[in-house]
Amino acid sequence: MSDDRIIDFNDLKNKVKDSDVDKFEQYIYNLYFSVMDGSMTMAEFSRKIFDYMKDNNISQEKFMNIQKKFMERYGMDSEEVEKQLKSFGIDPSIAGINNIDLNNISSENLESIKKSAGFYEKYGSKITPKSCITTYIKNDVNDIEIVIDQEKIMLLSSKKINLMDAELNEFLLAYKNMFNKKIKVVLCENYTGYDY
């Protein structure tokens, strides 16, 4: 028997039809408007997405395929969206939902989802995603992590920061010259850190 005649039921199960995308699109828009008019929180929005997947018996893989087709419909590149999420500090591959089988959600996975949703429900209005860049200066004078957030630069070191460091000053001046105006430099020196 030829391998061409073997049917992979997983491929069929996870195949996305236009009707799947249409149904998902309508559902998302309804949720979106509920969030915008204040009748639903972002945490409830997240829970509704999981409910949608469970109620419609959609696997994680099929759901990802539906999302990709949905984004393609509006001219978005899923890889670019993933890069942007990562720039905000969100890595979809380790966000905790990629490995969840919605047809067999364990109480541990459900508890993890509830904790995440609860955190964002409580603190979501106070959180602002930012895209920062980081670099380091490590020489005979300093051992500094530098976090750059537009016109604000944070210098972090577990030791005293020597501001007379030529390499540090050259870096700060070069960055300042990009804006042609003053930048804000914040020193976080002699800090201590701990695992919590």
C-alpha positions as CSV (number, residue, x, y, z in Angstrom):
1,M,0.0,0.0,0.0
2,S,1.3,3.5,-0.8
3,D,1.9,6.1,1.9
4,D,-0.1,8.6,-0.3
5,R,-3.3,6.8,0.8
6,I,-2.7,7.1,4.5
7,I,-5.0,9.8,6.1
8,D,-3.6,11.8,9.0
9,F,-6.7,12.6,11.1
10,N,-4.8,15.1,13.2
11,D,-4.2,17.2,10.1
12,L,-7.9,17.0,9.2
13,K,-8.9,17.8,12.8
14,N,-6.7,20.9,12.9
15,K,-7.5,22.1,9.4
16,V,-9.0,25.6,9.4
17,K,-12.0,26.5,7.1
18,D,-13.1,30.0,6.3
19,S,-16.3,29.3,8.3
20,D,-14.1,28.7,11.4
21,V,-12.4,32.1,10.9
22,D,-15.7,33.8,10.3
23,K,-17.2,32.4,13.5
24,F,-14.1,33.3,15.5
25,E,-14.0,36.8,14.1
26,Q,-17.6,37.5,15.1
27,Y,-17.0,36.1,18.6
28,I,-13.8,38.2,19.1
29,Y,-15.6,41.4,17.9
30,N,-18.4,40.8,20.4
31,L,-15.9,40.3,23.2
32,Y,-13.9,43.3,22.1
33,F,-16.9,45.6,22.2
34,S,-17.8,44.3,25.7
35,V,-14.3,45.2,26.9
36,M,-14.5,48.6,25.2
37,D,-17.8,49.5,26.8
38,G,-16.6,48.4,30.2
39,S,-19.0,45.5,30.7
40,M,-16.1,43.0,30.6
41,T,-12.6,43.0,32.0
42,M,-9.5,41.7,30.2
43,A,-9.4,38.8,32.6
44,E,-12.9,37.8,31.6
45,F,-12.0,38.3,28.0
46,S,-9.2,35.7,28.4
47,R,-11.5,33.3,30.2
48,K,-14.1,33.6,27.4
49,I,-11.4,32.7,24.8
50,F,-10.7,29.5,26.7
51,D,-14.4,28.8,27.0
52,Y,-14.8,29.3,23.2
53,M,-12.0,26.8,22.6
54,K,-13.5,24.3,25.0
55,D,-17.1,24.7,23.8
56,N,-16.2,24.3,20.2
57,N,-13.8,21.5,20.8
58,I,-10.9,23.4,19.3
59,S,-7.4,22.1,20.0
60,Q,-4.5,24.5,20.8
61,E,-3.0,23.8,17.3
62,K,-6.2,24.5,15.5
63,F,-6.8,27.7,17.6
64,M,-3.3,28.9,16.6
65,N,-4.1,28.2,12.9
66,I,-7.4,30.1,13.2
67,Q,-5.6,33.1,14.7
68,K,-3.0,33.0,11.9
69,K,-5.7,32.9,9.2
70,F,-7.6,35.7,11.1
71,M,-4.5,37.9,11.1
72,E,-3.7,37.1,7.5
73,R,-7.3,38.3,6.6
74,Y,-6.3,41.7,7.9
75,G,-2.8,41.8,6.5
76,M,-0.9,41.0,9.7
77,D,2.1,38.8,9.8
78,S,1.9,36.4,12.7
79,E,5.7,36.2,13.0
80,E,5.9,40.1,13.2
81,V,3.2,40.0,15.9
82,E,5.2,37.4,17.9
83,K,8.3,39.6,17.6
84,Q,6.3,42.6,18.9
85,L,5.0,40.6,21.8
86,K,8.5,39.5,22.7
87,S,9.6,43.2,22.5
88,F,7.0,43.9,25.3
89,G,8.5,41.0,27.3
90,I,5.8,38.5,26.4
91,D,7.1,35.2,24.9
92,P,4.1,33.3,23.5
93,S,6.1,30.0,23.5
94,I,6.7,30.2,27.3
95,A,3.5,32.2,28.3
96,G,2.1,29.0,29.7
97,I,-0.8,28.4,27.3
98,N,0.9,26.7,24.4
99,N,1.3,23.4,26.3
100,I,-2.3,23.2,27.6
101,D,-4.6,20.6,26.1
102,L,-8.0,22.2,26.5
103,N,-9.8,18.9,26.1
104,N,-7.8,17.7,29.2
105,I,-7.2,20.7,31.4
106,S,-5.7,19.6,34.7
107,S,-6.6,21.4,37.9
108,E,-3.0,22.7,38.0
109,N,-3.2,24.3,34.5
110,L,-6.6,25.7,35.3
111,E,-5.2,27.2,38.6
112,S,-2.3,28.7,36.6
113,I,-4.7,30.3,34.2
114,K,-6.9,31.7,37.0
115,K,-3.8,33.2,38.8
116,S,-2.7,34.9,35.6
117,A,-6.1,36.2,34.8
118,G,-6.5,37.4,38.5
119,F,-3.2,39.2,38.4
120,Y,-4.1,41.1,35.2
121,E,-7.6,41.8,36.4
122,K,-6.2,43.3,39.6
123,Y,-3.1,45.2,38.2
124,G,-3.8,45.4,34.5
125,S,-4.9,49.0,34.6
126,K,-1.6,50.0,36.3
127,I,0.7,48.0,33.8
128,T,2.1,49.7,30.8
129,P,4.0,47.5,28.3
130,K,7.3,49.1,27.2
131,S,9.9,48.2,24.7
132,C,13.3,48.8,26.2
133,I,16.8,48.0,25.1
134,T,19.6,46.7,27.3
135,T,23.3,46.8,27.1
136,Y,26.3,46.4,29.4
137,I,29.5,48.2,30.3
138,K,32.0,46.0,32.1
139,N,35.5,47.3,32.4
140,D,38.1,48.0,35.1
141,V,36.0,50.9,36.5
142,N,32.4,49.7,36.3
143,D,30.1,46.7,35.9
144,I,26.8,48.2,34.8
145,E,23.6,47.0,33.1
146,I,22.1,49.9,31.1
147,V,18.4,49.9,30.4
148,I,17.3,52.4,27.8
149,D,13.7,53.5,27.6
150,Q,13.5,56.3,25.0
151,E,15.0,59.4,26.7
152,K,15.5,57.7,30.0
153,I,18.5,55.6,30.8
154,M,18.8,53.5,33.9
155,L,22.3,52.5,35.1
156,L,22.1,49.4,37.4
157,S,25.0,48.1,39.4
158,S,25.5,46.1,42.5
159,K,28.5,48.4,43.2
160,K,29.1,52.1,43.3
161,I,28.9,53.6,39.8
162,N,31.9,55.6,38.8
163,L,30.6,58.5,36.6
164,M,34.1,59.4,35.6
165,D,34.3,56.2,33.5
166,A,35.3,57.3,29.9
167,E,33.5,54.4,28.3
168,L,30.2,55.2,30.1
169,N,30.5,58.9,29.3
170,E,31.2,58.2,25.6
171,F,28.1,55.9,25.5
172,L,25.8,58.5,27.2
173,L,27.0,61.3,25.0
174,A,26.5,59.3,21.8
175,Y,22.9,58.4,22.9
176,K,22.1,62.0,24.0
177,N,23.3,63.3,20.6
178,M,20.7,61.1,18.9
179,F,17.9,63.3,20.5
180,N,19.7,66.6,20.4
181,K,18.3,67.4,23.9
182,K,18.8,66.4,27.5
183,I,18.2,62.8,28.5
184,K,17.3,61.5,32.0
185,V,19.9,59.3,33.6
186,V,18.8,57.3,36.7
187,L,21.4,55.6,38.9
188,C,20.5,52.4,40.7
189,E,23.8,51.6,42.5
190,N,24.7,49.3,45.3
191,Y,21.5,47.4,44.8
192,T,20.9,44.0,46.2
193,G,18.8,41.4,44.6
194,Y,17.2,38.2,45.7
195,D,15.1,35.3,44.4
196,Y,11.5,35.5,45.6
